[in-house]
Amino acid sequence: MSLARHSLPPVLYVLGDESGSFKRGDWMVVGLLMLSKPQASRIELAALRAKHRYTRELKYSSTDKSRMPYALSVIDWFFRSPDLEFRCIAKNGDEFDASYYDHRWRGLGADTLAYNYTYKEVVKNNLPADPRRVLVKVDEKSRHRHDNLLEYLPAQIPSVRRVFEADSKSDDLLQVIDLLTGCVHGDLMDVTEPLKRSLSDQFLRCCGVDSVLKRPTACSGSKVNVWRWDARLAKKRAAGRS
């Protein structure tokens, strides 16, 4: 007797990172890099590294001038690659009230609970309609300490099978999402430091806009979607659910 084999849904790989904070005068940006063929992308990134002879960790926040040729080529590579998509949510600290989440659930503070919920928002709202097994990887250094994100996301989103954490120093794809998320945060903060400004401007040129502040869904499209969270709409939705 033979048993019919059930084919599993394809795997969607999601790499997450954040930039900024919920504090007044700042923005919290949580970004996702979504793809189905991570190994092929890693091979292409390794070739770019070799071409530009860059061996250090790539970070948007770095002041290392030698990173610029490689960093700019990574942005161009992202926009050329058909397998890669970038999604992010941006919350203005002047509009966002983290104290709303001050439930002390499992001893977690308001900022941590707001951080978890923001991650859930951007992941859940950007999953494809067709069934996928979702594997999420986040940078172990950038996560809020003492949070429970690794357990929270699979509990809240059934298609998320597991959340891993890794050191971005050894993961080129985590470095890509750090770069893209940093580009958005830098533009929102009107960054003037020349190297960071060059990276944010390159990202904007590739998106075909001159600012992510122009409209709530600036850079909206199948490749890139920057969702600017709106406090007024969030309050309306919350009131409608009550």
C-alpha positions, 0 to 999 in steps of 0.5 A: 500500500502506498500513501499519497504524499502531500506537497508542502506549501513553498517557503517564504524567507523573511529577514527583519531589521529595525531603525530608530525608536518610538521616542519623540523626534524620531521614527521607528522603522521596521523593515522586511526583506522577502524572498524565496531563494536565499542561497542564490542571493547570497551567491550574488552578494558574495560576487559583489563583495569580491568585485568591490573587495569589501570584507567588512560588515555592511551597515547603513550607520557606519562612517566607513567611506570604503563601504560606499561602492559596495553599498551603492551596488547592493541597492542597485542589485536589490532593485534588479533582482526579481526575487527580492521585495522590501516592505516596511512600516514607519511610525512617527514618535511624535504621533505614536503613544507607546503607553497604550501598550503598557499592560506589563504582560509577562513583565514586558514594558510598553516599548517592548510590547509596541515593538512586538506588535509593530513587527506583527503588523508589518509581517502579517499585512505583507504576507502573500495570499497563497499559502506559504511556510514563513521563516523569519530571521532577525538580527540578534544585536538589534532586537529590543533586549528582554523581548519575546519576539521569537515566540510572539510572531509564530503564536500570532501568525499561524503561517510563521513556522519559526523565528530565528536570530543571527549575527548580522556580521555573518549574514549578508542578507541581514546586512541588506535589510539593515541598509534598506531600512536605514535608507528609509529612516535616514530620509525620514530624519532628513539625514545630512551626513554625506555618506548616509544621505547618498545611500538614502538618495540612491534608494529614493531614485530607484523608487522614483520618488524624492521623499518617503514623506510625500504620502502614506504609502510612498514608494508603493509597489510590488518591489517596495512598499513603505507604509507610513503609519497614520495615528488617526486611521489607527484610532478609527480602526480601533474604535470600529473594533470596540 
